[in-house]
Amino acid sequence: MPNQRTQLIVLLVLQVVAVVLYPPAFFRQAPQVAVLPPALFMLLALALIAMNNGWLTAVAGRSSLIFVQGINIVVRLMMLLPNLKNAAGNWDWLLFIFQIGAMALSWYTMTQMEKQLPNDLLFVRKNKV
């Protein structure tokens, strides 16, 4: 049981890291991007709260968490090529590494969540009657 709980916590921490992983200089280059990490983090938190309070089923909650990671991948992929060169005209390798790393983390968490049983993703255990 503790091993399963630890895996769940690590999986959720990886999801948060995948959403907020941006190089700090990128926010000066594209300040509108500063909205993305808090918005995706709020969606993750809402899905977790809803599935643990019974407002969403465990399957719907898992699908919601996977959806947020999918959105993260798509948004990062759309931002990658237009912003790959910085204002000085040089390649922004730090941004490239951060974007690819965050997309890889999102992909990893998506695949790991699909392997889990939906009820294993809950912090609150349901008593069987």
N, C-alpha and C positions, 0 to 999 in steps of 0.2 A: 504493500500500500504506500509506504513513504517513497519508494522508488517511482511509482506512478505519479505521485503528487509532485515530485521533483522534476520529472520529465515534463509535466504540464506547465510548471512555472518557467522552466527553461524555454519551452516552446512559446509561451506568451511573451517572455522577455525578448526573444529573437524577433517576434512580430513587431514589437515596439521599436527595437533597434532598426529593423528594416524600413520602418516608416519615417524615422527621424534622422536617418543617416544622410547628411548633406555636408559638403565642405562649407565652412563659414563664409568664405569669400564669394560663394555663389549667391548668397542673399544680397550682396552689394551689386552684383552683376544683374540679377533678376529679382528685385524685391517682392514682386507679386508671388513668388514661390513660397514666401514665408507663411502663407495661408495653408499650404498643403500638409505639413507635419501635424499641426494641431487639429486640422479637420479630420485627417485619417485616424489620428489617435482617439479623437472623440467617437468616431464610428466604431473603432475597436472596443472602446470602453462601453459604449451603449450596447453592443452585441453581447459582451460578457455579462453585463448587468442584466440584460433582458433574459438571457438563457439561464442564468443562475436564480432569477426570481420567478421563473415560470411564465414570463410573458412571451417567450419564444421557446419552441421545443428545442431539444438538444441538437437535432438534425438541422433545423432552421438556423440555430446559432452558429453551428459549425459552418454552414453554407455562407452565413453573413461574414464570418471571420475570413474565410477563403476569398470571398468577393472583395473585401477591403484589400487584401494582399494582391489580388489580380488587378485592381484599380491602381495600386501602387506601381506595379510592373508596367502597365500601359502608360501611365503618366510619365514615369521616368524614361521610358523608351521614346516617347514623343518629345521630351525635353533634351534628350542626349545629343542628337545631331545638330540642332540649331545652336546649341550653346557650347559645342565642343571647342570652339576657338574663343579665347578671351578678348577683352577690349583691345589689347595690344596686338592681336592677330596671331598669337602663339597658341599652340595646342594646350588645352587645359587638361593635363593628364590626371590631376587630382580629382577633378570632377568625373572623368571617365572611370577611374578606379572606384570612387564612391558609388556612382550610379550602377555599375556592373555588380559591385559587391552587394548593394541593397537589393537589386533585382534577384541575385542569386539567393540571398537570405529569404526574400519573399517566396521564391519558388520552393526553396527547401521547406519552409514552414507550411506552405500549401500541401506539399506531398506528405509531410509528416502528419498533418491534421486529417488527411484523407485516410491514413492508415489507422488512426485511432477510432475506437468506438465512440459514438456521439456522447454517451453518458460519461465516458472517461474524461471529457473536457469540462465537466461541471466541478465547481468547488463545493457546492452544496449537494450532498448525497440524498437521493430520494429514497424514502423508506418504502419497502414493498409491503403491500397489505395483503 
